[in-house]
């Protein structure tokens, strides 16, 4: 999350979350909402829903995220050793 949204968003979200919910019981949605407000305030997202959607995908779904390397719109597959020997980014 820090990589995607940055220090300023995380710091602002944590600051407002702890100020608002100090000594209270909370749920994940409370924390995510404060981060979403901070992300909008710091200009990382255009609206809070982007962060809320991210949290549903990232935090509330099973399995690891998957990426694919495409070369000329075709999936680049590893060799027999399970490695991609080379690729070029332009």
Buried (B, 14 or more C-beta within 10 A) or exposed (E): BEEEBBEBBBEBBBEBBEEEEEEEEEEEEBBBBBBBBBBBBBEBBEEBEBBBEBBEEEEEEEEEEEEEEEEEEEEEEEEEEEEEEEEEEE
